[in-house]
Amino acid sequence: MYRFLLTPRWWGINLFVVLAIPFCVFMGTWQLGRFEDRVHTHEAAEKQPAPGTRAARPLDELLPVDTETSGRPATATGRYADRFLVPGRELDDRKGFFVLDMLRTDSGKALPVVRGWLPGKPGQTRVPHAPSGRVTVTGDLQASENAGTAGVGATGGLPDGQVGMISAASLVNLVPYDVYDAWVTLPKSGAGGSEKAVGATGTPADTTDGAARSGAATALRPVPAAAPEGGGLDLKAFQNLGYTGEWFVFAAFVVFMWFRLLRREAEAARDVQLGLVPEAETPGAGAAAPGEAEARSGA
């Protein structure tokens, strides 16, 4: 009754089932592992002190930026060079822009420094000047932004002096020097905060901050550090959990359909053996032989 399993049609069905089930189980297990990794990362992050409360370390010791170093205070020394404004950024549900200054470090590379946020649109609000001379900044380390980062708007068609996202890939085309694949946001804006001027010998120097020199310029507001992407139980983590269920459902569906087809074929073969199905209606039944047809017509 089960000889139909040896037909070419069923060889193809069986091969598909044998390959599909392990593949679905593997993909479901992989997605489950991704979810468990995010859970472990979230639990480990909760046991550690907040990144902003840790002691500041030199920038080069915290690179590249990952879930462990994102948000940690980093220090860098250099001189401010080019300035860019980052429009379309919100703070406390108010629209405004970031003030981004490039800090040329001793290595020759520049570190993008978000010195603060201002309300309004670029060109309509006076921006405080950056401190002159050699300064040491301490800011919360952040990974380069991408098109999927929250708050990132248009990346093209902006006026000169404006950028849509804070990333080395976009900034390196606008300045004649290398750029770190990271940036920092100053937790305190203004003199006496996270920017300290230093003299040629490395001792503190009395340098007037740009906010004081700019007169009526609006005071910069600090931009809080963003949580690292993929470092906790976010939407992506639960997407991994949902994909896990989908792959196991697919595997169960393949098994169900195989048994359903097997049962239908077996019942059809049994009906033929019992004579419940007319010979002309059975699969593979051919036309009557010529002799038989003449005999029937003569009768």
Secondary structure as GFF3:
##gff-version 3
##sequence-region A 1 299
A	DSSP	three_ten_helix	3	6	.	.	.	ID=ss1
A	DSSP	alpha_helix	8	47	.	.	.	ID=ss2
A	DSSP	three_ten_helix	51	53	.	.	.	ID=ss3
A	DSSP	beta_strand	57	58	.	.	.	ID=ss4
A	DSSP	alpha_helix	59	62	.	.	.	ID=ss5
A	DSSP	beta_strand	73	91	.	.	.	ID=ss6
A	DSSP	beta_strand	94	105	.	.	.	ID=ss7
A	DSSP	beta_strand	110	119	.	.	.	ID=ss8
A	DSSP	beta_strand	134	142	.	.	.	ID=ss9
A	DSSP	alpha_helix	168	171	.	.	.	ID=ss10
A	DSSP	beta_strand	183	185	.	.	.	ID=ss11
A	DSSP	beta_strand	195	197	.	.	.	ID=ss12
A	DSSP	alpha_helix	210	213	.	.	.	ID=ss13
A	DSSP	alpha_helix	235	274	.	.	.	ID=ss14
A	DSSP	three_ten_helix	279	281	.	.	.	ID=ss15
A	DSSP	alpha_helix	290	298	.	.	.	ID=ss16
###
